């Protein structure tokens, strides 16, 4: 994996998420690592990612607390996915349950061909409030093109998350 590209990507992403921020104290950053497509022995790869949530934009609805998210991940095989969508935050005391949905653009690099550039990520996450401003968690996601491409193999991934509010 080319860590120089990863570092450049993360610097650009960090910068772009703060360009329009008026109050940095209400932003949540999720740093995660895990196994991309763990259910396919031939295509499984380590992944690293980052997600931003602006809590100024969250809304309480009949479905729970909903907020927009933007994020990306890159695998050790240079596959990359950049996405934007929304998540529900369901407070269960010390634990938060967070399902999310996010369409995005996928680049296969030297990794798995998912069949289309447009892919959809569905995810569930459980996180534990380890302190007032941070959480640790685990998550599982499925990335698929919903059969809009010629093929739709999908990819299942699990991640370990470190979430920090600033």
C-alpha positions, -999 to 999 in steps of 0.1 A, spaced: 0 0 0 13 34 -8 12 53 25 23 86 8 -10 85 -12 -29 77 20 -13 106 39 -20 130 10 -56 118 8 -62 122 46 -47 158 45 -70 168 16 -100 151 33 -93 168 67 -89 202 50 -121 198 30 -142 188 59 -132 220 78 -136 245 49 -172 252 57 -171 246 95 -181 276 116 -180 259 150 -153 232 152 -166 222 186 -195 203 172 -178 179 148 -174 142 152 -145 124 135 -145 86 132 -112 69 125 -115 32 116 -96 2 105 -107 -33 97 -110 -60 71 -125 -52 37 -145 -80 21 -136 -105 48 -161 -130 34 -141 -134 2 -107 -151 10 -92 -141 -24 -102 -104 -21 -100 -97 17 -78 -67 24 -70 -43 53 -88 -10 52 -82 24 68 -109 51 68 -122 84 81 -157 98 85 -169 132 95 -202 142 110 -213 178 116 -235 177 147 -248 212 138 -268 196 110 -284 167 130 -321 166 134 -345 148 158 -371 129 138 -397 102 144 -369 78 133 -345 91 159 -316 115 156 -304 118 120 -273 135 107 -253 138 75 -220 120 72 -191 122 47 -162 97 46 -139 75 28 -117 45 31 -88 30 13 -76 -7 12 -41 -22 12 -49 -30 -25 -54 7 -34 -92 3 -36 -109 35 -25 -145 45 -16 -157 81 -9 -192 86 2 -218 109 17 -251 100 33 -268 99 67 -268 81 100 -292 75 128 -278 79 164 -298 58 188 -287 65 224 -289 34 246 -271 48 277 -234 41 276 -238 24 241 -249 41 209 -264 21 181 -258 38 147 -272 24 114 -262 44 83 -267 46 46 -244 63 21 -240 62 -17 -206 68 -30 -179 64 -56 -157 33 -57 -124 28 -74 -112 -8 -75 -74 -1 -78 -57 -35 -75 -86 -48 -54 -120 -63 -59 -141 -52 -89 -176 -44 -74 -191 -39 -109 -198 -2 -110 -184 32 -99 -216 40 -80 -219 18 -49 -241 20 -18 -229 14 18 -252 1 45 -236 0 79 -244 -8 116 -222 4 144 -222 -1 181 -200 23 201 -192 27 238 -189 62 254 -154 58 268 -152 95 279 -172 127 275 -158 134 240 -147 100 227 -161 65 219 -148 32 208 -168 9 186 -172 -19 162 -191 -17 129 -201 -39 100 -210 -27 65 -220 -40 31 -211 -22 -1 -231 -31 -32 -242 -15 -64 -278 -27 -61 -275 -45 -94 -271 -13 -115 -238 -27 -129 -232 -57 -151 -222 -76 -119 -229 -71 -82 -206 -92 -60 -208 -68 -30 -183 -66 -2 -188 -72 35 -164 -55 60 -159 -51 97 -141 -22 114 -129 -11 148 -137 26 153 -123 55 174 -148 84 175 -138 118 188 -159 149 192 -142 183 187 
